[in-house]
Amino acid sequence: MERQMAAFKTVSLFGLPIVSASQRQAVAGMLSAPQEKRTAAFLNAHCMNTHKDDASYRWAVSKADYLLPDGSGMKLAAKLQNKSFEANLNGTDLFVPLCREAARLGRSIFFFGSQDGVANAAANRASELAPGLKIAGTRHGFFAKDDEAGIIDAINRSGADIVLVALGVPLQDVWIARNRHKLDAGLVMGVGAQFDFFSGRVARAPVIFRKAGCEWVWRLMMEPRRMAKRYLVGNFRFVFNAWREARAVRAGATATTAVRGKRLLDIAVASSALIMLSPLMASTALAVAATSRGPVFFRQTRVGENGKPFTMLKFRSMYRDAEARRAALLETSDREGICFKSRTDPRITPVGRIMRKLSIDELPQIINVLKGDMSIVGPRPALPQEVAAYAPEAMSRLAAKPGITGLWQVSGRAEIGFERMLQMDNAYIRSRSIVLDLTIIALTVRAVFSGRGAY
């Protein structure tokens, strides 16, 4: 679809790229490059309801090169998202311009579908409205599966440049998608009830109904029994789905704006902190190197947003064999829950205790923030083995980017048990905002100097 649709501006609705163009542009674009095989489909409220229910129709629509907006329902759905189409490209209005442009270019049309004699009557009417139009052939739309190969052969032998298929939704679009590779015509289009209107079998709505966008009301009046479910129930369902999608799009846009704002805050705070704290970080690095053997930085795999692992940086506050000794110390944890913390952890170096008391060991995570692995404020990043032990409800804390500080940091740090930390993390994720982040950052300064819960 992408290769062909690039010729037109499109509006995204219901996850589909729908053409936004004038009638003249739409017809000219579809009839350009006749050597290329192209497929067009019209989408209206009924089509979108069918698209939601019918997997074969969804597949067929995904194969179309041009999706054309048909009717006031599509206009309304676009308006709910503050979008608009340049024109209503319904099949009936597009029929005459298409036939006239085909006549001007010397292209021939095959009319396939509807009841016996209707396709032929529609072709005759097209010849009257578009003088010089070449009619490649006609055929009604009643056939058995065994007749399909013969129909395709007849269409190809006719030399048709354009094939109009009027079998109704979803049959016509599925038939086209299934057989498109066998048809030689440059353009194949599903046209619904178009033949019925132009043959005179079904009266089209008066102009006043069409201009008001209420052609469906006329059709309901003409065929109340057949059209009641489609329009009375179907239209309500379509509007509800359009409203629900618009609400989801607005929520997504709001969330995207919030994410961008948070990222800008992270970059601003992290960059400023890196500059201001660089003397302290350099001094700390020298102290770590001078007082114990091993690297200055401690690198550890942590679990980030949506479960994605990343390498977190810290100043090394423990002896080199700390990881190997961890399992033997798990029973000495002073913290409730699955996160290990011990006030008398023998693996911590003397310098490390000072760094932890003042949270200096966390400063290299400013680099993680600048890289985008972490945020200034967020749930504390967990170890993979801790996440593996999470109950299902605890996985919710992975829905946000992990932070250097957070509600746990300003509320007691290691004195906070896991269950309470989980409640705080979820509360933050539900309520996060720039104002909340700035408040937590300000409170973090006080928490660091108080030293509460830091060990």
C-alpha positions in Angstrom: 0.0 0.0 0.0 2.8 2.4 0.9 4.3 2.6 -2.5 1.1 3.6 -4.2 -0.4 5.7 -1.5 2.7 8.0 -1.5 1.1 9.8 -4.5 -1.6 11.3 -2.3 -1.8 13.1 1.0 -3.5 10.8 3.5 -5.4 11.0 6.8 -4.9 8.3 9.3 -8.1 6.9 10.7 -8.7 3.6 12.4 -5.1 2.8 11.7 -5.6 3.2 7.9 -4.1 5.7 5.5 -7.1 7.3 3.8 -6.8 9.5 0.7 -7.3 13.3 1.2 -7.6 14.8 -2.3 -10.0 16.5 -4.7 -12.1 14.5 -7.1 -9.9 15.6 -10.0 -6.7 14.7 -8.1 -8.0 11.3 -7.0 -9.1 10.3 -10.6 -5.9 11.6 -12.2 -3.8 9.8 -9.6 -5.6 6.5 -9.9 -5.4 6.5 -13.8 -1.8 7.5 -14.0 0.9 4.9 -14.8 -1.5 2.4 -16.4 1.2 -0.2 -16.6 1.2 -0.6 -12.8 -1.5 -2.7 -11.2 -3.5 -0.7 -8.6 -6.5 -1.4 -6.4 -9.0 1.1 -4.9 -11.5 0.6 -2.2 -14.1 3.0 -0.7 -14.5 3.2 3.1 -17.7 4.4 4.8 -19.3 3.8 8.2 -20.6 0.4 7.2 -17.2 -0.6 5.8 -15.5 0.3 9.0 -18.0 -1.7 11.1 -17.3 -4.7 8.8 -13.6 -4.0 9.0 -13.8 -4.4 12.8 -15.7 -7.7 12.6 -14.4 -9.5 9.5 -10.8 -10.7 9.3 -11.0 -11.5 5.6 -12.2 -8.0 4.8 -9.4 -6.5 7.0 -6.9 -8.5 4.9 -8.5 -7.3 1.7 -8.4 -3.6 2.7 -4.7 -4.0 3.7 -4.0 -5.0 0.1 -5.6 -1.9 -1.5 -3.4 0.8 -2.9 -6.0 3.6 -2.5 -8.5 3.9 0.4 -11.1 6.5 -0.4 -13.3 8.3 2.2 -17.0 7.7 1.4 -19.7 9.6 3.2 -20.4 11.9 6.2 -19.4 9.2 8.7 -15.8 9.4 7.6 -15.9 13.1 7.7 -17.2 13.0 11.3 -14.5 10.5 12.4 -11.8 12.8 11.0 -13.3 15.9 12.6 -13.3 14.2 16.0 -9.5 14.0 15.7 -9.3 17.6 14.4 -8.5 16.2 10.9 -10.3 16.7 7.6 -10.5 15.3 4.1 -10.2 17.6 1.1 -13.3 16.0 -0.5 -15.9 13.3 0.0 -14.7 10.7 -2.6 -17.7 8.5 -2.6 -18.1 6.0 -5.5 -21.2 7.5 -7.0 -19.9 11.0 -7.2 -16.6 9.7 -8.6 -18.2 7.5 -11.2 -18.8 10.2 -13.9 -15.4 12.0 -13.5 -13.7 8.5 -13.7 -15.5 7.5 -16.8 -14.9 10.9 -18.5 -11.2 10.8 -17.7 -11.0 7.2 -18.9 -12.6 8.3 -22.2 -10.2 11.2 -22.6 -7.2 8.8 -22.1 -8.7 6.1 -24.3 -9.0 3.6 -21.5 -11.6 0.9 -21.5 -13.8 -0.3 -18.6 -15.3 -3.7 -17.7 -18.5 -3.6 -15.6 -18.7 -6.7 -13.3 -21.4 -7.3 -10.7 -24.9 -6.6 -9.5 -28.0 -8.3 -10.9 -28.5 -9.6 -14.4 -28.7 -6.7 -16.8 -27.8 -4.0 -14.3 -24.1 -3.9 -15.2 -25.0 -3.6 -18.9 -27.5 -0.8 -18.2 -24.9 1.0 -16.0 -22.3 0.7 -18.8 -24.8 2.2 -21.3 -25.4 5.1 -19.0 -21.7 5.6 -18.6 -21.3 5.8 -22.4 -24.0 8.6 -22.4 -22.3 10.6 -19.7 -18.8 10.1 -21.0 -18.9 10.2 -24.8 -16.2 8.1 -26.4 -15.8 5.8 -23.4 -14.8 2.3 -24.4 -16.8 -0.5 -22.8 -14.7 -3.6 -22.6 -17.5 -5.8 -21.4 -20.1 -6.4 -18.8 -21.2 -9.4 -16.6 -23.6 -9.8 -13.7 -22.3 -10.7 -10.2 -24.0 -14.1 -9.7 -21.6 -17.0 -10.1 -20.4 -20.2 -8.5 -16.8 -20.8 -7.4 -16.2 -22.9 -10.5 -17.1 -19.9 -12.7 -14.4 -17.6 -11.3 -11.6 -18.7 -13.6 -13.8 -18.1 -16.7 -14.8 -14.7 -15.4 -11.2 -13.7 -14.9 -10.3 -15.0 -18.4 -13.2 -13.1 -20.0 -12.1 -9.8 -18.3 -8.5 -10.3 -19.4 -9.5 -11.2 -23.0 -11.6 -8.0 -23.1 -8.4 -6.0 -22.7 -10.0 -3.8 -20.0 -7.8 -1.1 -18.5 -10.2 -0.6 -15.6 -12.4 -3.1 -13.9 -15.3 -2.0 -11.7 -16.5 -4.7 -9.3 -20.0 -4.3 -7.8 -20.4 -7.3 -5.5 -21.1 -5.4 -2.2 -18.9 -5.2 0.9 -17.1 -7.3 1.9 -17.4 -9.8 -1.0 -16.2 -7.4 -3.7 -13.0 -6.4 -1.9 -12.1 -9.9 -0.8 -12.7 -11.1 -4.4 -10.4 -8.4 -5.8 -7.7 -9.1 -3.2 -7.8 -12.8 -3.9 -7.7 -12.5 -7.7 -5.8 -9.2 -8.3 -2.6 -10.9 -9.4 -4.6 -12.8 -12.1 -6.2 -9.6 -13.5 -4.3 -7.7 -16.2 -6.2 -4.4 -15.8 -4.2 -1.4 -14.5 -7.0 -0.3 -12.0 -9.5 -2.6 -10.2 -12.0 -0.9 -7.9 -14.9 -2.1 -5.7 -17.9 0.1 -6.3 -20.7 -1.3 -4.1 -24.2 -0.1 -5.3 -22.8 2.2 -8.0 -24.3 0.1 -10.9 -27.7 0.1 -9.2 -27.7 3.9 -9.1 -26.5 4.5 -12.7 -28.7 1.8 -14.2 -31.7 3.4 -12.6 -32.6 0.3 -10.6 -32.2 2.3 -7.3 -33.0 5.9 -7.1 -30.3 8.0 -5.6 -31.0 10.6 -2.9 -32.1 14.1 -4.0 -29.4 16.7 -4.0 -30.7 18.3 -0.7 -30.0 15.0 1.1 -26.6 14.6 -0.4 -25.5 18.2 0.4 -26.6 17.7 4.0 -24.6 14.5 4.3 -27.7 12.5 4.9 -27.9 10.2 1.8 -28.1 7.3 4.2 -31.4 8.7 5.5 -32.9 8.5 2.0 -31.7 4.9 1.5 -33.2 4.0 4.9 -36.5 5.6 3.7 -36.4 3.7 0.4 -35.5 0.3 1.9 -36.3 0.4 5.7 -36.4 -3.3 6.3 -33.1 -4.1 4.5 -31.2 -1.0 5.7 -32.5 -0.6 9.3 -29.8 -2.6 11.0 -27.0 -1.1 8.9 -27.9 2.5 9.5 -29.8 2.7 12.8 -27.6 0.2 14.7 -24.5 0.5 12.5 -24.2 4.2 12.5 -24.5 4.4 16.3 -21.8 1.8 16.6 -19.5 3.6 14.1 -19.9 6.9 15.9 -19.1 5.3 19.2 -16.0 3.6 17.8 -14.9 6.9 16.1 -15.3 8.7 19.4 -13.4 6.1 21.3 -10.5 6.2 18.8 -10.4 10.0 18.9 -10.2 9.8 22.7 -7.4 7.3 22.6 -5.5 9.5 20.1 -5.9 12.6 22.3 -4.8 10.6 25.3 -1.8 9.4 23.3 -0.9 13.0 22.2 -1.2 14.1 25.8 1.0 11.3 27.0 3.5 12.0 24.2 3.7 15.7 25.3 4.2 14.7 28.9 7.0 12.3 27.9 8.8 14.9 25.9 8.4 17.4 28.7 9.9 14.9 31.2 12.7 14.1 28.9 13.6 17.8 28.5 13.6 18.2 32.3 15.8 15.1 32.6 18.3 16.5 30.2 18.3 20.0 31.7 18.7 18.7 35.3 21.3 16.0 34.4 23.4 18.4 32.3 23.4 21.0 35.0 24.2 18.5 37.7 27.1 17.0 35.7 28.7 20.4 35.4 28.1 21.5 39.0 29.1 18.2 40.6 32.1 17.3 38.4 34.6 18.4 41.0 32.9 16.2 43.6 32.7 13.3 41.2 36.4 13.6 40.3 37.3 13.7 44.0 35.1 10.6 44.7 36.7 8.7 41.8 40.2 9.4 43.3 39.1 8.3 46.7 37.6 5.0 45.5 40.8 4.3 43.5 43.1 5.1 46.4 41.3 3.1 49.1 40.5 -0.2 47.6 41.5 -2.4 44.7 39.2 -2.6 41.7 37.5 -0.3 39.1 36.2 3.1 40.1 32.8 2.5 38.5 30.5 -0.4 39.3 28.5 -1.6 36.4 25.4 -3.7 37.0 22.6 -5.0 34.8 19.2 -3.5 36.0 15.7 -3.8 34.6 14.4 -0.7 33.1 11.1 0.6 31.5 8.8 -2.2 30.2 11.4 -4.8 31.4 14.2 -3.7 29.1 17.6 -4.4 30.7 20.4 -1.8 30.8 23.7 -1.3 32.4 23.5 1.1 35.4 26.6 3.0 36.7 27.6 3.7 40.3 30.7 4.6 42.1 32.0 1.3 43.5 31.2 1.3 47.2 32.0 -2.4 47.8 34.9 -4.7 47.6 35.5 -6.4 44.3 34.1 -9.8 45.5 30.8 -8.2 46.6 28.6 -10.0 44.1 30.0 -13.4 44.9 29.3 -12.9 48.6 25.7 -11.6 48.1 23.9 -14.9 48.3 25.4 -15.7 51.7 24.1 -12.4 53.1 20.5 -12.5 51.9 19.2 -13.7 55.3 20.7 -10.7 57.0 18.6 -8.2 55.1 17.1 -5.4 57.2 14.5 -4.6 54.6 11.1 -6.2 54.2 10.4 -7.9 50.9 12.6 -9.2 48.1 15.0 -6.2 47.8 18.2 -6.9 49.9 19.6 -4.2 52.2 21.8 -4.6 55.3 23.0 -1.9 57.7 26.1 -4.0 58.5 26.9 -5.3 55.1 30.5 -6.3 55.4 31.1 -5.9 51.6 30.9 -2.1 51.8 34.3 -0.2 52.0 34.9 2.6 54.5 34.7 5.2 51.7 31.7 3.4 50.4 29.8 3.9 53.6 30.4 7.7 53.4 29.3 7.7 49.7 26.1 5.8 50.5 25.3 8.0 53.5 25.4 11.0 51.2 24.1 9.1 48.1 27.3 10.1 46.2 27.6 6.6 44.8 24.5 7.3 42.7 25.9 10.3 40.9 27.3 8.4 37.8 23.7 7.6 37.0 23.5 11.1 35.6 25.1 9.5 32.6 22.4 6.9 32.5 19.8 9.7 32.4 21.6 11.5 29.6 21.7 8.2 27.6 18.0 7.8 28.2 18.1 4.6 30.2 16.9 6.4 33.3 15.1 9.5 34.5 15.9 11.9 37.3 12.7 10.8 39.0 11.1 7.4 38.8 10.9 3.9 40.4 14.2 2.6 41.5 15.7 0.2 38.9 15.5 -3.4 40.1 17.9 -6.3 39.7 16.9 -9.1 37.2 16.6 -11.7 40.0 14.3 -9.3 42.0 12.0 -8.9 38.9 12.0 -12.7 38.4 10.6 -13.0 42.0 7.9 -10.3 41.5 4.3 -11.1 42.0 2.1 -10.2 38.9 0.9 -6.9 40.6 4.5 -5.8 41.2 5.2 -5.7 37.4 3.3 -2.4 37.2 6.4 -0.6 38.6 8.2 -1.3 35.3 5.7 0.8 33.4 7.9 3.9 33.9 11.5 4.7 33.2 13.5 4.1 36.4 14.9 7.1 38.4 17.8 8.2 40.4 15.3 9.5 43.0 11.7 9.0 43.7 9.0 9.0 46.4 10.9 6.2 48.1 14.0 8.4 48.3 12.2 11.3 50.0 10.2 9.0 52.4 12.9 7.0 54.1 14.8 5.1 51.4 15.9 1.7 52.7 13.5 2.0 55.7 10.6 1.5 53.3 9.6 -2.1 52.7 9.0 -3.5 49.3 5.2 -3.5 49.5 5.1 0.1 50.6 7.7 1.0 47.8 5.4 -0.7 45.3 2.5 1.4 46.4 4.6 4.6 46.1 5.9 3.7 42.7 2.4 3.0 41.4 1.1 6.2 42.9 3.9 8.1 41.2 3.3 6.5 37.8 -0.4 7.4 38.0 0.2 11.0 39.0 3.5 11.8 37.4 3.9 15.3 36.1 6.6 18.0 35.7 5.4 19.7 38.9 5.6 16.4 40.9 9.1 15.7 39.5 10.3 19.2 40.5 8.8 18.7 44.0 10.5 15.3 44.5 13.9 16.7 43.2 13.6 19.5 45.8 12.7 17.1 48.6 15.6 14.8 47.6 18.1 17.5 48.6 16.7 17.5 52.1 16.6 13.7 52.2 20.3 13.4 51.2 21.4 15.8 53.9 19.3 14.0 56.6 20.8 10.7 55.6 17.6 8.8 56.7 17.4 5.3 55.4 20.8 5.6 53.6 23.1 2.5 54.1 
